[in-house]
């Protein structure tokens, strides 16, 4: 293994799949992803071993997966006709969630990742109408063509799991505007970190991710209010900390930090709750 475990942003798909495989192997697993092990491969497990924190850092990503599973299921139950999954990586929800066969799912990512995903899922049958889309979201024209395609069969649910943190603010703003105006999306599920947490993540993983050309960037000081100007409002905020306690996937020493939080002011506790979360944005 090279000194830099992540060679490019595509490797993060193997990395996250390895965490899902680890969760699936537990007797008390929060979800069952029978495809994660093959998609992770040795590459994914090697990244887990070599990244600072290793397997101990699985908990927030496992919580994110489980919570997004719930939010997606709710949106589909409430009428979503198309799921637009951007920078989808090795997401296997079209194969493992209880989805209607009439649901259209657009799994969009770079050609290299789509090729790896197609090979890894060869022979498997999705539960809905899955379409793999090779695209570069950084290209405005290609992005808008994809969003116009999504809008043809709504209502549209967008997923950007693990994407926004790697983008600069101006690209997130352009994406938010296009999702609202062109894709005409009704719901948008994403994860969000605060500036304080971003600093902590950079101290832990920043060097490795930057060396792999995948630096973490987006952490709006305004939180979900960042999206207000682009036609979105906060519909639901699931604090990663709170959800980890609910799902029994807390970090080591969580009980101690929970005790200390009782000594804080209500304002400080609220800021801590919103350091990281899984969000459903609704079109205003």
Secondary structure as GFF3:
##gff-version 3
##sequence-region A 1 284
A	DSSP	alpha_helix	11	24	.	.	.	ID=ss1
A	DSSP	alpha_helix	36	50	.	.	.	ID=ss2
A	DSSP	three_ten_helix	54	58	.	.	.	ID=ss3
A	DSSP	alpha_helix	59	77	.	.	.	ID=ss4
A	DSSP	beta_strand	82	86	.	.	.	ID=ss5
A	DSSP	alpha_helix	93	96	.	.	.	ID=ss6
A	DSSP	beta_strand	104	109	.	.	.	ID=ss7
A	DSSP	alpha_helix	111	120	.	.	.	ID=ss8
A	DSSP	beta_strand	129	134	.	.	.	ID=ss9
A	DSSP	alpha_helix	140	151	.	.	.	ID=ss10
A	DSSP	beta_strand	156	160	.	.	.	ID=ss11
A	DSSP	three_ten_helix	164	166	.	.	.	ID=ss12
A	DSSP	alpha_helix	169	181	.	.	.	ID=ss13
A	DSSP	beta_strand	187	193	.	.	.	ID=ss14
A	DSSP	alpha_helix	195	201	.	.	.	ID=ss15
A	DSSP	pi_helix	202	206	.	.	.	ID=ss16
A	DSSP	alpha_helix	207	211	.	.	.	ID=ss17
A	DSSP	three_ten_helix	223	230	.	.	.	ID=ss18
A	DSSP	beta_strand	232	239	.	.	.	ID=ss19
A	DSSP	alpha_helix	240	247	.	.	.	ID=ss20
A	DSSP	alpha_helix	254	261	.	.	.	ID=ss21
A	DSSP	alpha_helix	266	273	.	.	.	ID=ss22
A	DSSP	beta_strand	276	283	.	.	.	ID=ss23
###
